[in-house]
Amino acid sequence: PMVIKVFKLLNGEELIAKTKVVGLGYLLEDPAAIVIQQTAKGVGVALAPYMPYANSEITLYASAIVSESTPNLDMENEYSRIFGSGIQVVSSIVS
């Protein structure tokens, strides 16, 4: 199954994508670059298609990755809204 992950690459780029582990790294589906931008309310985050001209899934080699993690809920929801099913996950509140 594909899992959504965020990556920081050696060149400084940050990506979010549906991923699957493969031999030398990850297979990326619907990858997006995470772009930090100045907004009227301060600093914001935008998502832009990463390699939109590629014909198929993209291989991200482990040697290009500085770090990886699972995205926070807000980022995962925004990614799903733009590139996925549009289904958003609501965090559970424990009292």
N, CA, C and O atoms as CSV, one atom per row, in Angstrom:
chain,resi,resn,atom,element,x,y,z
A,1,PRO,N,N,0.827,-1.202,0.000
A,1,PRO,CA,C,0.000,0.000,0.000
A,1,PRO,C,C,0.867,1.261,0.000
A,1,PRO,O,O,1.967,1.266,0.552
A,2,MET,N,N,0.371,2.312,-0.613
A,2,MET,CA,C,1.077,3.588,-0.667
A,2,MET,C,C,0.837,4.342,0.643
A,2,MET,O,O,-0.265,4.315,1.191
A,3,VAL,N,N,1.873,5.009,1.134
A,3,VAL,CA,C,1.826,5.779,2.371
A,3,VAL,C,C,2.296,7.198,2.041
A,3,VAL,O,O,3.262,7.375,1.300
A,4,ILE,N,N,1.612,8.207,2.589
A,4,ILE,CA,C,2.028,9.587,2.344
A,4,ILE,C,C,3.203,9.921,3.262
A,4,ILE,O,O,3.144,9.713,4.474
A,5,LYS,N,N,4.284,10.451,2.647
A,5,LYS,CA,C,5.487,10.832,3.382
A,5,LYS,C,C,5.960,12.196,2.908
A,5,LYS,O,O,5.649,12.625,1.797
A,6,VAL,N,N,6.721,12.875,3.768
A,6,VAL,CA,C,7.413,14.100,3.387
A,6,VAL,C,C,8.915,13.823,3.425
A,6,VAL,O,O,9.404,13.058,4.256
A,7,PHE,N,N,9.636,14.469,2.496
A,7,PHE,CA,C,11.076,14.271,2.377
A,7,PHE,C,C,11.784,15.616,2.318
A,7,PHE,O,O,11.267,16.574,1.743
A,8,LYS,N,N,12.958,15.684,2.911
A,8,LYS,CA,C,13.895,16.798,2.734
A,8,LYS,C,C,15.038,16.218,1.921
A,8,LYS,O,O,15.665,15.241,2.329
A,9,LEU,N,N,15.314,16.829,0.754
A,9,LEU,CA,C,16.352,16.313,-0.131
A,9,LEU,C,C,17.680,17.028,0.106
A,9,LEU,O,O,17.716,18.105,0.702
A,10,LEU,N,N,18.762,16.425,-0.361
A,10,LEU,CA,C,20.096,17.005,-0.217
A,10,LEU,C,C,20.188,18.403,-0.812
A,10,LEU,O,O,20.931,19.241,-0.302
A,11,ASN,N,N,19.441,18.670,-1.888
A,11,ASN,CA,C,19.503,19.977,-2.542
A,11,ASN,C,C,18.615,21.024,-1.858
A,11,ASN,O,O,18.529,22.159,-2.324
A,12,GLY,N,N,17.953,20.647,-0.751
A,12,GLY,CA,C,17.127,21.580,0.001
A,12,GLY,C,C,15.645,21.516,-0.322
A,12,GLY,O,O,14.827,22.059,0.420
A,13,GLU,N,N,15.289,20.863,-1.416
A,13,GLU,CA,C,13.872,20.746,-1.766
A,13,GLU,C,C,13.147,19.881,-0.746
A,13,GLU,O,O,13.730,18.979,-0.143
A,14,GLU,N,N,11.866,20.173,-0.567
A,14,GLU,CA,C,11.009,19.340,0.271
A,14,GLU,C,C,9.866,18.825,-0.590
A,14,GLU,O,O,9.281,19.571,-1.375
A,15,LEU,N,N,9.551,17.540,-0.436
A,15,LEU,CA,C,8.510,16.892,-1.234
A,15,LEU,C,C,7.504,16.212,-0.326
A,15,LEU,O,O,7.806,15.848,0.810
A,16,ILE,N,N,6.303,16.049,-0.854
A,16,ILE,CA,C,5.279,15.206,-0.234
A,16,ILE,C,C,4.728,14.320,-1.340
A,16,ILE,O,O,4.532,14.782,-2.464
A,17,ALA,N,N,4.477,13.058,-1.035
A,17,ALA,CA,C,3.985,12.135,-2.061
A,17,ALA,C,C,3.421,10.871,-1.429
A,17,ALA,O,O,3.717,10.535,-0.283
A,18,LYS,N,N,2.602,10.185,-2.212
A,18,LYS,CA,C,2.232,8.812,-1.870
A,18,LYS,C,C,3.448,7.976,-2.227
A,18,LYS,O,O,3.999,8.124,-3.318
A,19,THR,N,N,3.877,7.095,-1.324
A,19,THR,CA,C,5.132,6.375,-1.522
A,19,THR,C,C,4.987,4.875,-1.283
A,19,THR,O,O,4.083,4.390,-0.603
A,20,LYS,N,N,5.936,4.184,-1.887
A,20,LYS,CA,C,6.100,2.750,-1.634
A,20,LYS,C,C,7.597,2.482,-1.662
A,20,LYS,O,O,8.288,2.950,-2.567
A,21,VAL,N,N,8.112,1.733,-0.684
A,21,VAL,CA,C,9.531,1.412,-0.627
A,21,VAL,C,C,9.870,0.466,-1.778
A,21,VAL,O,O,9.180,-0.527,-2.011
A,22,VAL,N,N,10.953,0.798,-2.496
A,22,VAL,CA,C,11.489,-0.067,-3.549
A,22,VAL,C,C,12.980,-0.243,-3.281
A,22,VAL,O,O,13.522,0.372,-2.363
A,23,GLY,N,N,13.633,-1.063,-4.063
A,23,GLY,CA,C,15.028,-1.427,-3.832
A,23,GLY,C,C,15.974,-0.315,-3.418
A,23,GLY,O,O,16.642,-0.439,-2.392
A,24,LEU,N,N,16.055,0.776,-4.187
A,24,LEU,CA,C,17.042,1.818,-3.917
A,24,LEU,C,C,16.462,3.067,-3.280
A,24,LEU,O,O,17.167,4.064,-3.127
A,25,GLY,N,N,15.189,3.031,-2.906
A,25,GLY,CA,C,14.570,4.216,-2.315
A,25,GLY,C,C,13.064,4.083,-2.264
A,25,GLY,O,O,12.521,3.150,-1.672
A,26,TYR,N,N,12.390,5.052,-2.906
A,26,TYR,CA,C,10.930,5.094,-2.873
A,26,TYR,C,C,10.368,5.285,-4.268
A,26,TYR,O,O,10.966,5.964,-5.102
A,27,LEU,N,N,9.227,4.690,-4.513
A,27,LEU,CA,C,8.436,4.963,-5.700
A,27,LEU,C,C,7.446,6.041,-5.291
A,27,LEU,O,O,6.695,5.858,-4.333
A,28,LEU,N,N,7.432,7.173,-6.010
A,28,LEU,CA,C,6.553,8.290,-5.681
A,28,LEU,C,C,5.389,8.351,-6.659
A,28,LEU,O,O,5.570,8.225,-7.870
A,29,GLU,N,N,4.203,8.543,-6.119
A,29,GLU,CA,C,3.005,8.751,-6.928
A,29,GLU,C,C,2.442,10.117,-6.550
A,29,GLU,O,O,2.310,10.426,-5.365
A,30,ASP,N,N,2.111,10.932,-7.539
A,30,ASP,CA,C,1.580,12.286,-7.331
A,30,ASP,C,C,2.468,13.118,-6.406
A,30,ASP,O,O,1.974,13.680,-5.428
A,31,PRO,N,N,3.779,13.209,-6.698
A,31,PRO,CA,C,4.655,13.998,-5.839
A,31,PRO,C,C,4.395,15.492,-5.996
A,31,PRO,O,O,4.012,15.958,-7.069
A,32,ALA,N,N,4.608,16.231,-4.916
A,32,ALA,CA,C,4.455,17.686,-4.929
A,32,ALA,C,C,5.607,18.310,-4.162
A,32,ALA,O,O,6.040,17.796,-3.131
A,33,ALA,N,N,6.095,19.430,-4.685
A,33,ALA,CA,C,7.110,20.208,-3.983
A,33,ALA,C,C,6.413,21.061,-2.935
A,33,ALA,O,O,5.356,21.634,-3.201
A,34,ILE,N,N,6.989,21.149,-1.761
A,34,ILE,CA,C,6.474,22.001,-0.692
A,34,ILE,C,C,7.221,23.330,-0.801
A,34,ILE,O,O,8.446,23.379,-0.689
A,35,VAL,N,N,6.467,24.402,-1.020
A,35,VAL,CA,C,7.058,25.716,-1.241
A,35,VAL,C,C,6.647,26.647,-0.105
A,35,VAL,O,O,5.459,26.832,0.162
A,36,ILE,N,N,7.648,27.234,0.563
A,36,ILE,CA,C,7.383,28.215,1.615
A,36,ILE,C,C,7.253,29.574,0.933
A,36,ILE,O,O,8.096,29.940,0.114
A,37,GLN,N,N,6.205,30.320,1.266
A,37,GLN,CA,C,6.007,31.616,0.629
A,37,GLN,C,C,5.485,32.638,1.623
A,37,GLN,O,O,4.833,32.300,2.611
A,38,GLN,N,N,5.788,33.888,1.337
A,38,GLN,CA,C,5.304,34.991,2.161
A,38,GLN,C,C,3.867,35.310,1.762
A,38,GLN,O,O,3.563,35.418,0.574
A,39,THR,N,N,2.986,35.461,2.741
A,39,THR,CA,C,1.600,35.834,2.484
A,39,THR,C,C,1.266,37.074,3.306
A,39,THR,O,O,2.076,37.532,4.112
A,40,ALA,N,N,0.089,37.602,3.098
A,40,ALA,CA,C,-0.351,38.771,3.862
A,40,ALA,C,C,-0.432,38.463,5.349
A,40,ALA,O,O,-0.290,39.361,6.179
A,41,LYS,N,N,-0.658,37.202,5.692
A,41,LYS,CA,C,-0.787,36.787,7.099
A,41,LYS,C,C,0.526,36.269,7.675
A,41,LYS,O,O,0.555,35.812,8.818
A,42,GLY,N,N,1.606,36.329,6.912
A,42,GLY,CA,C,2.892,35.812,7.381
A,42,GLY,C,C,3.439,34.795,6.397
A,42,GLY,O,O,3.304,34.953,5.184
A,43,VAL,N,N,4.052,33.756,6.926
A,43,VAL,CA,C,4.633,32.712,6.084
A,43,VAL,C,C,3.607,31.607,5.882
A,43,VAL,O,O,2.945,31.177,6.826
A,44,GLY,N,N,3.485,31.152,4.633
A,44,GLY,CA,C,2.547,30.077,4.310
A,44,GLY,C,C,3.233,28.985,3.513
A,44,GLY,O,O,4.391,29.117,3.117
A,45,VAL,N,N,2.512,27.918,3.288
A,45,VAL,CA,C,3.022,26.773,2.546
A,45,VAL,C,C,2.122,26.530,1.342
A,45,VAL,O,O,0.896,26.569,1.445
A,46,ALA,N,N,2.754,26.278,0.198
A,46,ALA,CA,C,2.012,25.935,-1.012
A,46,ALA,C,C,2.559,24.618,-1.557
A,46,ALA,O,O,3.700,24.246,-1.280
A,47,LEU,N,N,1.741,23.924,-2.326
A,47,LEU,CA,C,2.160,22.677,-2.971
A,47,LEU,C,C,2.146,22.883,-4.479
A,47,LEU,O,O,1.190,23.427,-5.032
A,48,ALA,N,N,3.213,22.442,-5.139
A,48,ALA,CA,C,3.318,22.549,-6.595
A,48,ALA,C,C,3.668,21.174,-7.147
A,48,ALA,O,O,4.460,20.453,-6.540
A,49,PRO,N,N,3.093,20.796,-8.287
A,49,PRO,CA,C,3.435,19.491,-8.870
A,49,PRO,C,C,4.945,19.356,-9.051
A,49,PRO,O,O,5.610,20.303,-9.472
A,50,TYR,N,N,5.479,18.194,-8.737
A,50,TYR,CA,C,6.904,17.899,-8.880
A,50,TYR,C,C,7.074,16.993,-10.088
A,50,TYR,O,O,6.494,15.908,-10.133
A,51,MET,N,N,7.857,17.423,-11.060
A,51,MET,CA,C,8.068,16.690,-12.314
A,51,MET,C,C,6.745,16.329,-12.994
A,51,MET,O,O,6.499,15.156,-13.276
A,52,PRO,N,N,5.889,17.325,-13.260
A,52,PRO,CA,C,4.579,17.038,-13.861
A,52,PRO,C,C,4.661,16.481,-15.275
A,52,PRO,O,O,3.673,15.963,-15.795
A,53,TYR,N,N,5.814,16.580,-15.893
A,53,TYR,CA,C,6.013,16.100,-17.259
A,53,TYR,C,C,6.424,14.637,-17.315
A,53,TYR,O,O,6.551,14.083,-18.407
A,54,ALA,N,N,6.638,13.990,-16.161
A,54,ALA,CA,C,7.032,12.576,-16.141
A,54,ALA,C,C,5.850,11.703,-16.558
A,54,ALA,O,O,4.702,12.001,-16.229
A,55,ASN,N,N,6.139,10.628,-17.283
A,55,ASN,CA,C,5.099,9.729,-17.793
A,55,ASN,C,C,4.542,8.776,-16.762
A,55,ASN,O,O,3.423,8.284,-16.905
A,56,SER,N,N,5.317,8.512,-15.720
A,56,SER,CA,C,4.890,7.484,-14.773
A,56,SER,C,C,5.339,7.852,-13.376
A,56,SER,O,O,5.748,8.983,-13.114
A,57,GLU,N,N,5.258,6.884,-12.488
A,57,GLU,CA,C,5.723,7.091,-11.129
A,57,GLU,C,C,7.210,7.434,-11.152
A,57,GLU,O,O,7.923,7.070,-12.087
A,58,ILE,N,N,7.665,8.127,-10.133
A,58,ILE,CA,C,9.040,8.605,-10.061
A,58,ILE,C,C,9.773,7.838,-8.968
A,58,ILE,O,O,9.221,7.601,-7.893
A,59,THR,N,N,11.011,7.451,-9.240
A,59,THR,CA,C,11.836,6.817,-8.222
A,59,THR,C,C,12.655,7.895,-7.525
A,59,THR,O,O,13.361,8.660,-8.182
A,60,LEU,N,N,12.566,7.961,-6.210
A,60,LEU,CA,C,13.379,8.853,-5.397
A,60,LEU,C,C,14.426,7.986,-4.718
A,60,LEU,O,O,14.100,7.149,-3.876
A,61,TYR,N,N,15.680,8.188,-5.087
A,61,TYR,CA,C,16.752,7.363,-4.554
A,61,TYR,C,C,17.107,7.782,-3.127
A,61,TYR,O,O,17.175,8.972,-2.821
A,62,ALA,N,N,17.331,6.808,-2.271
A,62,ALA,CA,C,17.643,7.057,-0.866
A,62,ALA,C,C,18.869,7.952,-0.717
A,62,ALA,O,O,18.974,8.700,0.255
A,63,SER,N,N,19.791,7.884,-1.664
A,63,SER,CA,C,21.013,8.690,-1.587
A,63,SER,C,C,20.736,10.188,-1.733
A,63,SER,O,O,21.609,11.000,-1.426
A,64,ALA,N,N,19.538,10.575,-2.196
A,64,ALA,CA,C,19.175,11.989,-2.367
A,64,ALA,C,C,18.420,12.542,-1.163
A,64,ALA,O,O,18.116,13.734,-1.120
A,65,ILE,N,N,18.114,11.688,-0.182
A,65,ILE,CA,C,17.259,12.081,0.947
A,65,ILE,C,C,18.099,12.404,2.177
A,65,ILE,O,O,18.977,11.634,2.567
A,66,VAL,N,N,17.809,13.570,2.788
A,66,VAL,CA,C,18.431,13.938,4.052
A,66,VAL,C,C,17.591,13.390,5.197
A,66,VAL,O,O,18.120,12.806,6.143
A,67,SER,N,N,16.263,13.586,5.103
A,67,SER,CA,C,15.370,13.092,6.149
A,67,SER,C,C,13.991,12.831,5.560
A,67,SER,O,O,13.651,13.304,4.476
A,68,GLU,N,N,13.210,12.065,6.310
A,68,GLU,CA,C,11.847,11.738,5.891
A,68,GLU,C,C,10.980,11.615,7.132
A,68,GLU,O,O,11.473,11.355,8.230
A,69,SER,N,N,9.667,11.809,6.939
A,69,SER,CA,C,8.733,11.693,8.056
A,69,SER,C,C,7.326,11.528,7.502
A,69,SER,O,O,7.104,11.582,6.293
A,70,THR,N,N,6.392,11.328,8.406
A,70,THR,CA,C,4.991,11.381,8.016
A,70,THR,C,C,4.543,12.832,8.168
A,70,THR,O,O,4.983,13.510,9.097
A,71,PRO,N,N,3.687,13.319,7.288
A,71,PRO,CA,C,3.262,14.721,7.379
A,71,PRO,C,C,2.313,14.939,8.547
A,71,PRO,O,O,1.640,14.013,8.999
A,72,ASN,N,N,2.268,16.197,9.038
A,72,ASN,CA,C,1.266,16.490,10.062
A,72,ASN,C,C,-0.111,16.457,9.403
A,72,ASN,O,O,-0.216,16.455,8.177
A,73,LEU,N,N,-1.145,16.432,10.202
A,73,LEU,CA,C,-2.504,16.232,9.696
A,73,LEU,C,C,-2.933,17.329,8.724
A,73,LEU,O,O,-3.568,17.034,7.712
A,74,ASP,N,N,-2.599,18.589,9.012
A,74,ASP,CA,C,-2.971,19.683,8.115
A,74,ASP,C,C,-2.330,19.522,6.744
A,74,ASP,O,O,-2.993,19.719,5.726
A,75,MET,N,N,-1.040,19.165,6.705
A,75,MET,CA,C,-0.334,18.992,5.428
A,75,MET,C,C,-0.892,17.800,4.660
A,75,MET,O,O,-1.086,17.879,3.447
A,76,GLU,N,N,-1.150,16.703,5.353
A,76,GLU,CA,C,-1.702,15.521,4.686
A,76,GLU,C,C,-3.085,15.831,4.097
A,76,GLU,O,O,-3.397,15.402,2.986
A,77,ASN,N,N,-3.904,16.569,4.837
A,77,ASN,CA,C,-5.231,16.929,4.339
A,77,ASN,C,C,-5.151,17.839,3.121
A,77,ASN,O,O,-5.912,17.669,2.168
A,78,GLU,N,N,-4.239,18.796,3.144
A,78,GLU,CA,C,-4.089,19.694,1.998
A,78,GLU,C,C,-3.602,18.929,0.771
A,78,GLU,O,O,-4.091,19.152,-0.336
A,79,TYR,N,N,-2.642,18.030,0.966
A,79,TYR,CA,C,-2.149,17.196,-0.129
A,79,TYR,C,C,-3.284,16.334,-0.695
A,79,TYR,O,O,-3.446,16.243,-1.912
A,80,SER,N,N,-4.062,15.707,0.177
A,80,SER,CA,C,-5.179,14.861,-0.274
A,80,SER,C,C,-6.243,15.675,-0.996
A,80,SER,O,O,-6.857,15.193,-1.948
A,81,ARG,N,N,-6.463,16.907,-0.546
A,81,ARG,CA,C,-7.451,17.770,-1.189
A,81,ARG,C,C,-7.019,18.107,-2.615
A,81,ARG,O,O,-7.850,18.125,-3.522
A,82,ILE,N,N,-5.739,18.373,-2.819
A,82,ILE,CA,C,-5.251,18.801,-4.131
A,82,ILE,C,C,-4.927,17.628,-5.045
A,82,ILE,O,O,-5.311,17.634,-6.215
A,83,PHE,N,N,-4.230,16.624,-4.533
A,83,PHE,CA,C,-3.698,15.557,-5.381
A,83,PHE,C,C,-4.370,14.202,-5.191
A,83,PHE,O,O,-4.122,13.276,-5.962
A,84,GLY,N,N,-5.212,14.079,-4.177
A,84,GLY,CA,C,-5.754,12.758,-3.879
A,84,GLY,C,C,-7.248,12.692,-4.004
A,84,GLY,O,O,-7.850,13.282,-4.901
A,85,SER,N,N,-7.829,11.965,-3.088
A,85,SER,CA,C,-9.259,11.697,-3.106
A,85,SER,C,C,-10.087,12.876,-2.635
A,85,SER,O,O,-11.292,12.936,-2.878
A,86,GLY,N,N,-9.427,13.831,-1.947
A,86,GLY,CA,C,-10.167,14.938,-1.371
A,86,GLY,C,C,-10.690,14.623,0.015
A,86,GLY,O,O,-11.223,15.501,0.692
A,87,ILE,N,N,-10.542,13.380,0.443
A,87,ILE,CA,C,-11.001,12.974,1.764
A,87,ILE,C,C,-10.030,13.547,2.799
A,87,ILE,O,O,-8.815,13.398,2.668
A,88,GLN,N,N,-10.570,14.197,3.819
A,88,GLN,CA,C,-9.756,14.759,4.874
A,88,GLN,C,C,-9.965,13.987,6.165
A,88,GLN,O,O,-11.070,13.535,6.465
A,89,VAL,N,N,-8.892,13.844,6.919
A,89,VAL,CA,C,-8.938,13.125,8.179
A,89,VAL,C,C,-9.112,14.146,9.297
A,89,VAL,O,O,-8.446,15.181,9.307
A,90,VAL,N,N,-9.999,13.857,10.228
A,90,VAL,CA,C,-10.223,14.734,11.372
A,90,VAL,C,C,-9.507,14.127,12.555
A,90,VAL,O,O,-9.654,12.937,12.836
A,91,SER,N,N,-8.727,14.946,13.254
A,91,SER,CA,C,-8.014,14.417,14.421
A,91,SER,C,C,-9.007,14.132,15.529
A,91,SER,O,O,-9.990,14.855,15.694
A,92,SER,N,N,-8.751,13.087,16.281
A,92,SER,CA,C,-9.623,12.759,17.396
A,92,SER,C,C,-9.168,13.530,18.621
A,92,SER,O,O,-7.969,13.667,18.864
A,93,ILE,N,N,-10.106,14.025,19.381
A,93,ILE,CA,C,-9.793,14.774,20.583
A,93,ILE,C,C,-10.097,13.880,21.776
A,93,ILE,O,O,-11.218,13.403,21.953
A,94,VAL,N,N,-9.076,13.668,22.583
A,94,VAL,CA,C,-9.215,12.820,23.767
A,94,VAL,C,C,-9.337,13.736,24.968
A,94,VAL,O,O,-8.481,14.594,25.184
A,95,SER,N,N,-10.410,13.563,25.766
A,95,SER,CA,C,-10.580,14.405,26.956
A,95,SER,C,C,-10.073,13.716,28.183
A,95,SER,O,O,-10.136,14.277,29.277
